[in-house]
Amino acid sequence: MSLKGKTLFITGASRGIGKAIALRAARDGANIAIAAKTAEPHPKLEGTIYTAAEEIEAAGGNALPLVLDVRDDEAVKAGIDRTADQFGGLDILVNNASAIQLTPLQQTDMKRFDLMHQVNTRGTMACSKHAIEHLKNADNPHILMLSPPLDMQEKWFAPFTPYAIAKYGMSLVVLGLAGELRSKGIAVNALWPRTTIATAAIKNIIGGDKMMQQSRTPDILADAAHEIFVSPSRDFTGQFVIDDTFLASRGVTDFDKYRVDPSLALAPDFFVPEDVDAPANLGPAKD
């Protein structure tokens, strides 16, 4: 049940969900490539690949900070190959990097759609493509996408069709690759949060400080991802996992520990299917 000695390549790991997944693996003693664009401090975004590397090593892991744009095929291949060379292989790929803009089509510049498509869908495909040659040599290889279940309802697309298409594109990669790679023993799964997660995207793009307080911390996704990674890759693949439902199935009962502010009701995330019941109270935490 440990990731000690395992090697993870995580896109967008300089902050937020990607960094939380990295830190959870680091506590086991894993090797982590932090593949992200932020090499210099950003005025509105906390952390760089180098500060993330410091935190990972302080937590007990080994870090390899890589300046990487997932839209650059050659850079992706070089980064994955360098990771495998440095740590003696590759066990887990986490496609976490994502671009977002929640606007209807008429209010979306096509260059912005191109960015979302290139980072979300195409970037996921490129990283997966170049990781497979290394993953097929691992004992328990996993590819994980931070993307939603394929719940094809109009309500999920109508408010922001360009983003929905780009994000669901990541999930379509899960659907296809799970079948393509099953015979190789490489698991391909998706993980998505039931509630909003306290990240820069929530604060700066979606809901501001108030929604940050109504969110769960990235730790819930980190714990769910860890449970996926320690699952047998030949048995657990092609799954579209909602964080709290999955953790409940693995014996977790305390979900209040993930709340930013227990006195507030949690804000629901979009793309969560109605038939996946919440295992815990989403209103204000009870005393």
Buried (B, 14 or more C-beta within 10 A) or exposed (E): EEBEBBBBBBBBBBBBBBBBBBBBBBBBBBBBBBBBBBEEEEEEBEBBBBBBBEBBEEBBBBBBBBBBBBBBBEBBBBBBBBBBEEBEBBBBBBBBBBBBBBBEEEEBEEEBBBBBBBBBBBBBBBBBBBBBEBBEEBEBBBBBBBBBBBBEEEEBBEEBBBBBBBBBBBBBBBBBBBEBBBEEBBBBBBBBBBBBBBBBBBBEEBBEEEBBBBBBBBBBBBBBBBBBBBBEBBEBBBBBBBBBBBBBEEEBEEBEEBBBBEEBBBBEBBBBBEEBEBBBEBEEBEE
